[in-house]
Amino acid sequence: MSLLIDGYNLLHATGISGRGAGPGGLQRSRLALLNFLAESIDPQELPRTIVVFDAHDAPVGLPRTVVHRGLTVRFASQYESADELIEELIRVESAPRRLVVVSSDHRIQRAARRRRAKAVDSDVWRDALVRQRQQRLARQTMDESAARPPVPLLEEDVRYWLRQFGGESALAEWMAREIDQPSEALPSRPVEKKPSKQRRKSRDSSGDKPIPNSSDSLDNPFPPGYGDDLLEKF
């Protein structure tokens, strides 16, 4: 799919404006629009995107065609208006049915429809573009999270959970049942208190008898020993 964008028409629809006041404000707004497009359009579509501007306020000495971050930018310096250049680009398009023309100008929309191209109002296309960008960023975040390697369990943690399930054979048996019936509850076994690192240190310093810990009587929702490694850092 190719994109042909009426630059100033879209700039008006988005309300994007460059920072700062005084001379060069329009040029800064035009640059802000191009950066917005470069960051929002799917990277695979950028090479097939053309943005057309009127040439009355084009930067001095700028060529009629430039490439900005993968976007092709055309200034209608040899035409009465950007509309005429856009109409010509529509007319010479080799695959018009795969062309999307972004403009709210009725004259440009009629020219697009005559060649069976798709015409979209600038504000409608901008809203769809923002949604697509948000969805693409959300997918990237999920992919990055899925690509992170799992944190390996310590050997003592592995031994603790094996004891809770009654050994390796009982754990394998429960996993097989869970595949067939995922809703089945965990095996009913008395939960073994896993000594925390702090209490294990108390054993080492005072003999075999552990020092009583008043926190054992609290209703703790976390597994035994959870977060002890963080406490040692403070």
Secondary structure, 3 states (H helix, E strand, C coil): CEEEEEHHHHHHHHCCCCCCCCCCHHHHHHHHHHHHHHHHCCCCCHHHEEEEEECCCCCCCCCCEEEECCEEEEEECCCCCHHHHHHHHHHCCCCHHHEEEECCCHHHHHHHHHCCCEEECHHHHHHHHHHHHHHHHHHHHHHHHHHCCCCCCCHHHHHHHHHHHCCHHHHHHHHHHHHHCCCCCCCCCCCCCCCCHHHHHHHHHHCCCCCCCHHHHCCCCCCCCCCHHHHCCC
